[in-house]
Amino acid sequence: MAQEIIIKTIMTIVSFVVTGLLGYFVGKVKEYKKRIQDKDIESKLLKEALMTMLQSSLTNTYYVYENQQVIPDYVYKNWLNSYAIYEKLGGNDYIHVLADKMKKWDFEKTDILKGIK
């Protein structure tokens, strides 16, 4: 009989510990899942912000040189680098139209890009 009471007591303690541990781990998993979701949302917002900034910069550069239709080579090189990143991020807006128009412009050669590939 004493053995039976000891076994029941041990089983009760073990079940409390196991239940407590399971509850703890479930809570940690939920917390981890929330952190991942928050980072995903933050990542999407950062991408949208970067896309907006790139689009604004590309558009601004276009309209600064549009009337002359002549652009310094270093400005155009920077524009193309920004445009490439914009495309990699999934940009598919009117910037493509601006890029096509800019290809027809003249390029002002400068000494800034000498020796740069």
Secondary structure, DSSP 8 states (H G I E B T S, - for coil): -HHHHHHHHHHHHHHHHHHHHHHHHHHHHHHHHHHHHHHHHHHHHHHHHHHHHHHHHHHHHHHHHTTTTEEEHHHHHHHHHHHHHHHHTT--STHHHHHHHHTTSEEE--STTTT--
